[in-house]
């Protein structure tokens, strides 16, 4: 079994003057859980001052089987 993969993603506003534009997802960390939790704490701590719409800590899972077209994942 492979090691678990963790990511931290932030949502940056492409045009802060237009709140109707969806945030652009940017992955700021990929790696182990400890590093991801550290990155999450760092980025969520400065989210308001930097204007991030969200900060997401995510454990990436494995796809074992798939049939058809899966939904978009951001």
C-alpha distance (Angstrom), angle and dihedral (degrees) to the residues before:
residue distance angle dihedral
X1 . . .
X2 3.79 . .
X3 3.80 123.4 .
X4 3.78 115.2 -91.1
X5 3.79 114.3 -97.2
X6 3.79 121.0 -141.0
X7 3.79 129.2 -171.0
X8 3.78 138.1 -173.0
X9 3.79 117.4 -151.4
X10 3.80 129.6 -174.1
X11 3.79 127.7 -159.2
X12 3.80 110.3 -135.3
X13 3.78 122.7 -169.2
X14 3.82 111.7 -121.9
X15 3.81 90.7 -159.7
X16 3.82 114.1 20.5
X17 3.81 89.9 -171.1
X18 3.81 90.4 62.2
X19 3.83 110.7 54.6
X20 3.82 90.4 -179.2
X21 3.81 91.5 73.8
X22 3.81 111.1 92.7
X23 3.81 118.3 -118.0
X24 3.79 119.5 -96.2
X25 3.82 111.2 -121.6
X26 3.80 114.7 -129.3
X27 3.80 122.7 -176.6
X28 3.81 108.1 -139.1
X29 3.82 98.9 173.7
X30 3.81 138.3 25.5
X31 3.78 121.7 175.9
X32 3.78 141.9 63.5
X33 3.80 128.9 -1.8
X34 3.81 96.7 -105.3
X35 3.80 92.9 52.5
X36 3.79 91.7 44.8
X37 3.79 92.8 51.9
X38 3.81 90.0 49.3
X39 3.83 91.4 49.8
X40 3.81 90.7 46.5
X41 3.81 91.4 53.2
X42 3.80 90.4 48.1
X43 3.82 96.6 48.4
X44 3.80 97.3 38.5
X45 3.81 88.7 50.8
X46 3.79 91.3 59.6
X47 3.81 98.6 32.4
X48 3.81 96.2 107.1
X49 3.78 95.4 46.4
X50 3.82 92.7 45.7
X51 3.81 94.6 44.4
X52 3.82 98.1 -119.3
X53 3.81 113.8 165.5
X54 3.79 91.4 -152.7
X55 3.80 144.4 -5.3
X56 3.81 114.5 -151.8
X57 3.81 128.3 -164.8
X58 3.77 108.7 -160.3
X59 3.78 137.2 -177.7
X60 3.77 106.6 -150.7
X61 3.79 113.3 -137.7
X62 3.75 133.1 -155.9
X63 3.78 124.3 -105.2
X64 3.78 106.4 -135.6
X65 3.80 98.7 178.1
X66 3.77 134.4 -2.4
X67 3.75 135.1 -176.8
X68 3.79 122.3 -175.9
X69 3.79 130.3 -1.7
X70 3.80 115.0 -36.3
X71 3.80 121.7 -144.3
X72 3.78 119.5 -96.6
X73 3.79 113.8 -88.4
X74 3.78 120.1 -157.1
